Amino acid sequence: MIKLYFLNECLGEIKNISVENMWMNGKLIHNKNINEDYETWLEDKYWFMIDDKKRNIFTRCLF
């Protein structure tokens, strides 16, 4: 199970994951308590995911 985080808030779980080279695709099953402070959403330092360990991700990869 992989969860997507913004700051310290879990946005949801990523399911149906596929990996090709450096790209990872999946479907986000979002939590209902998503933070709507959009000004900070594009800053890479706030984004990460956790599976067996914490991994930073880049916002330009989220769409």
C-alpha positions in Angstrom: 0.0 0.0 0.0 1.4 3.4 -1.0 -0.1 6.6 0.4 0.4 10.1 -1.0 1.2 13.0 1.4 1.2 16.8 1.1 3.0 18.3 4.1 2.0 16.0 6.9 -1.5 15.3 5.6 -2.4 12.0 3.9 -4.3 12.8 0.7 -5.1 9.2 0.0 -4.0 5.8 -1.1 -2.5 5.0 -4.6 -4.0 1.9 -6.2 -3.5 0.1 -9.6 0.1 1.0 -9.6 2.3 0.4 -12.7 6.0 1.4 -13.1 7.9 2.1 -16.3 11.5 3.4 -15.9 11.2 6.5 -13.7 7.5 6.9 -14.1 4.9 5.6 -11.8 1.2 5.5 -12.6 -1.8 4.8 -10.4 -5.2 5.9 -9.3 -5.5 8.1 -6.2 -8.3 7.1 -3.8 -8.5 10.4 -2.0 -9.4 11.1 1.6 -12.2 13.5 2.3 -10.1 15.9 4.5 -7.9 17.4 1.7 -6.2 20.7 2.5 -7.3 23.3 0.0 -4.4 25.8 0.5 -3.5 25.7 -3.2 -0.7 28.3 -3.1 1.7 25.8 -1.6 0.6 22.8 -3.7 3.2 23.4 -6.4 6.2 23.4 -4.1 8.1 20.1 -4.4 9.4 20.1 -0.8 5.9 19.4 0.5 5.1 16.3 -1.5 6.1 12.7 -0.7 4.7 9.1 -0.6 5.3 6.3 1.8 5.4 2.6 1.0 8.2 0.9 2.9 10.0 4.2 3.4 9.4 7.9 2.7 10.1 9.0 -0.9 10.1 12.5 -2.2 8.2 13.2 -5.5 8.1 16.1 -7.9 4.9 18.1 -8.5 5.5 18.3 -12.2 4.9 14.5 -12.2 1.4 14.8 -10.7 -1.5 15.3 -13.0 
